[in-house]
Amino acid sequence: MKLTISMITLNEERAVAKVVRDIRGVAPEAEIFLVDSSKDRTAEIATELGCRVFKQFPPKGYGPAMDRAVRDAAGDIVITLDCDDTYPVETIPMLVSLIDEGYDLVNATRLARRPKAMPYANYLANRIFAWTARLLHGIRTTDVHSGMRAYRKSMIDNVTWDPRGPALPVDMLVIPYRMGYRVAEIPIEYRDRIGASTLQRWNSTVWTFKRLWRSRSVRRRG
């Protein structure tokens, strides 16, 4: 099946070349698709390296960018990845193989144990989010906010979520699970980022709980 690696980017010129080359090393035939809202040379560098780039400027926020990144992907399998070198691209073949085996979504959890690259407050918050997801939805996950996942594109085309606002990865995991799609989770090593974080902790926290609560309206299927 055809593979797309999708990333949303915001001023990642320090990291984008390394991440793209690392992806090429493990998935040379994959389409690399960026939804970019940068003011720096991120889009230019990515284009020079053969990536397909959609320029979303002025920025519309994380949710609309991620929604376009997965829905406009050309592959049968879509793998999301942050463009800051925090996620191990060497895991890509394993994610693809699990989709080939019949899973519809594979979540790459950073939190099987506490990663050294994550501040303790962030780690604790993410564990609380995961516990809440299990309580409300029955999903056995440790990481509702992982930036590295594999999705079957036909599944994405059949799932509806509201992309407006932060914390969209919550809906992108919980809603397919409630709809009865096959979901797996594997542990990965989360690494130190290249560049500055753009996380807005308060907004992300509020929207995470909002999305977890709101997703209860999706009818559960076996």
N, C-alpha and C positions, 0 to 999 in steps of 0.2 A: 504494500500500500504506500501511497505517496505521503511524505512527511513534511510538515511545516513547523518550524521553530518560530514562535511569535514572542516578541518582546515589546513592551512600551518603554519609551525612553524620554528622559528629561535631563539634558545637560550631562551626557555620559561620554564625552569625547575622550576622557582619560582611559576608559575601560572598553569601549565598543570594539576596537580593533582586536584586542586580545580575546574577548569573548567570541567574536565571530570566527576568528581563526581556530580557536579551541573547538567550536561546534563543527567546523569543516573537518577537523581531524577525526571526529567520531561519526559524523553523518554527512559525508561529502556531497550526497545527492539531494539533501534536504533544501527546501525553500526556507530562507531566513527572511522574515517579515517584521518590519518595525513600524509601530505607530509612534511618531515622534513629535514632541512638543518643545523641542530644545531651542535655545537661543545661541548655542555654541555650534561646533562643527560635527556634531554627532551624525546628523543625516547625511552630510557630505561624505564623511568617512565610510559610513555603512554602504552608501551607493557605490563608492569606488571599489568596495570589496564584494560587490555583486548582490547585495541585499535589495529586496523590494521595500520601499519606504513610502508610507503614507504620512504626509505632513498635516498634523492636527494642530493648527495654530491660528488664533490664540488657543491655549490649552482649554479643554473642556472638563478636565479632571480625570482621576484614575478610572472610575467606573466606565464612562463612555469610551475611553482609550482601550481598556481591556476588552470591552464588548466588541469593538471593531477588530481588535487583534485576533480574536478567535473566530468571529463570524465571517471575516473577509479572507481567512486563510484558505489556500488552494488545496491543501493536503487532505487525505482521508484520516490522518492522525495529526492532531495539533498538540504540540508541547509548548507550554508557557515557561518563560525563564526570565529572571531579572537580569538586566544588563550591567551588573556591578561586580561580577565575578564571585558572588557569594554562593552560587549553586554549582554542583559538580556536573559538568557536561558529560563526563564519562558515564553517567547514569542513563543517558538518553537511550542507548540500545536496550537496556533492561525495561525501560518504560514502554518502548515500542513492542518488545516481545510480549509483555503482559496484555497489551491491547490485542495483539495477534492471537493470544490465547483465549480471548473472549471477554475481557473486561472492557467496560465502557469508559471508565475514568480511573486513573491511578494517581493517587496523591503522594507526593514525596515529602515526608514529614521531616522537619528540622529538629523535632522535639522528642524523639525516642529517649534521648537524654539531654541534659542541658548543654547547648553548644557554647564553647568558650567565646565565640564571636558575638553572642547576644547578651546585652545587659540583663541583670537578674530581674529587674522590674518588667522588662518586655517578656522574658521567659514566664514569669508568674502570671502575667496578664493572659498570655496565650494558652497556658494550661487551664485557666479559669474559663476562657472562651470554649476550649475543647470539652471541658466538663459540662458546660451549659448546653452545648450542641448534643451531647450524649443524653442529657436529661430530657431535652425537649423533642429530640428527633430519633433517638436510639442509635445514632451513628457512632461507631467505635473509632474515633479519630483522636490524634494528639495535636493536630495542627490545622485549624480551619483557615489559616492565612498563608499557607505555603505559596511561594511564587513559582514553584516548579511542579507542574502537573501534566499528565497526558490525557487527552480527551479524544474519543471517537467523534469525528466531525458530524456524522449522521445523528449522533446524540445531541450535539450542540444545536443542530438545526431543528430539533424537536422540543427543545427546552426554552422556556420563556422566563426571563428575570428582568428586574428593573435596574438598568445600569446607572441610574442617576445616584450620585453620592458616593462616598468612600466605602471600603470594605466589601466590594463586589465578590472577592473570592469565597466569602461565606455562602452566598447564594449559589455560586458555581459548583460548590461541593454538596451542600445540603439538599438543594432542590432536586438534582438528579437522583440522589439517594432516596428521597421520599417518593420519587416517581417509579422506583423499582429497578433502576439501572444498576449494573454490576460495578461495584466500587472496591478498589484495593488500595492498600497503603504500604509503602516501603520506607525504611529509614535512609536518610542521607546525612552527609557531613556538611554543615553550614559554615561558611568561611568568612573571614574579614572582607569587608567591601572595599572596592576602589571608588573613591569619591565620597561626597557627603550624603547623609541620609535625608530624604524628603518626607519622612513619616510625620504625620500630624497626629500625635498620640491621642489627644482628647477626642477629636472628631472621629478617629478610627475606632476608639473604644465605644463611643455612643452609637455609631452606625453598626458596629458588630452586634451589639445586643439588639438593636432595632431590627436588623436583618434576621437574626436567629429567631426572634419572636414572630416577625411577620411571615416567615416561611412556614409556620404552622398551618397557614391557610391552604398549602398545597396538599392535595389528597394523597394519603399514603397508599402505596400498592406493594404487594408482596414481591 
